[in-house]
């Protein structure tokens, strides 16, 4: 988990996520990478990690969530483990969520599996991403759709969010690190597109979802400088395979 607590409210979000991880994946080692939290909050977060049996580290090289994810990728590669990312402020409420993601990446060339994030109002924030042929940009799947739709959804091959994502160990070395010049959904899209370019697959698993404690928009920032950078990095790629059919 990449962490940055700038207030007491932020700390509470981090604590709830850590408690959720410990209860839902008790045997999994949990690594918290602190992205320069103010000293007073960093100290409290480190103490909470010690009490919950989580490993706490700070990183001074790089900045932002993508840099924190890369610390996790490096540790997972060195330890021979899959890497699973969970964003601060999420509570895992789907039973067996980690085992379901691991089972999904054990099939064929599936390198990355991800779950959905549900907003506090029970509407979906994102369930992976699709490419809009009409707007010519990326959008969050099932955005602002009731959570109940996940119960009738099937696994889908599509880019998935690093808010809740598992990367198979043997693909970490092949794909490398997250692009630290990109952030949020755009960094996730870049990583998944690189997986596809290397012959791998990314799958959205609808039985895995997390409840967000804060309300945010799940849409990629398509008008930003980072979005232009993403388009440049993948210029010439045909995105039609991730465009829903019109029926």
Secondary structure, DSSP 8 states (H G I E B T S, - for coil): -EE---SHHHHHHHHHHHHHHHHHSTTS--EEEE-S--HHHHHHHHHHHHHHT-EEEE--SS-SHHHHHHHHHHHHHHHT--EEEE-TTEEE-STTHHHHHHHHHTSTTEEEEEEEEE-TTSBEEESSEEEETTTTEEEETTTT-BGGGGGG---EES---TTEEEE-HHHHHHH----TT--HHHHHHHHHHHHHHTT-EEEEEEEEEEEESS----S--TTSHHHHHHHHHTTT--GGGGS----
